[in-house]
Amino acid sequence: MNLVAIKKVAGLLIILAGLQVSLFAQEKNDAIKAFNESVELMKTDPVSAIASFENCVKICEQIGDSANDIKSKAIKVLPDLYYQKASDLLLVDKKIPESIGASKTAIEVAKKYDDTTVVGNVQMIMIQAYSAMGASLAATDAEKAILAYDSALAINPRHQASLFNKALIYRKMNDSEKFGQTIDLYIDELRPDEEEPKIAQANKIALDYYRLAAGKANQANKTAEALGLLNSSLKYGTDKTVYYYFANIYNKQKKYADAAINAQRGLELETGDADAKAKFYFELGLAQKGKGETAAACETFTNALYGQFTAAAKAEKTNLKCK
């Protein structure tokens, strides 16, 4: 039996004990007996106590106004018992669907008896249950997992775990639009002054996703799609590889000024050795060549003579007749 229910019952027995002295009607004695039996049952079998208290309420209703005081005490306990049943099904028995069903019943009972506190507590249990259901389905049935998270978000649209895990599912599904929408909702719910590590994590996940997707699109010569993905990545931070892809695509499109700008940005972020910088110098050289800046291009291609770009840079210098 949970602490709230115990506190509600404490004192009730004392009041009822006093009442029994002055009660002579057998009908009311029956109601008192039903109530006391229900209280005792709470201590050992809270689930069975639900039916017992329900029966007590029915007896009181049959008796009429004279038993209203007993009825009012019984209905103060019932919402908590329904809540405890839903909670135990989830947290103790690990029975998620059963807990959700019990939670819905508990909310109906709590609303019937105007217990807003229990309504709120049960809603928190339901959110946990739907979130757990989503996690259990994520690897095998993405659509059902999303529905489970949506059920949690229908109760609390700001539930961080559901937003985050839903975003990860969209990432797995390669749905870039819905991924972006959902990860943005998650980031918006985070407090910059208290949850900076979570914000950084979410931004990194988003940046990595859009960069990787853009690279694949670029390799498939889907330049418009790749540019869209690259532009989406910019809101989550700066990345040298993103600028490299921009430079590569703009060179393909003969937008040499844009290519040069992005190649230079990538170089500024690259802190590695000459091999690591070679790809940026190569794209910068192509951009300078496209703009007719032959002398600058020759110097830049010299800086690209490393690693896998050695042969290509040498060929460009030969074609430009560099000294």
Summary of the structure (lengths in Angstrom):
residues: 323
radius of gyration: 33.7
end to end distance: 88.8
largest distance: 118.3
contacts: 1037
relative contact order: 0.04
helix: 83%
strand: 0%
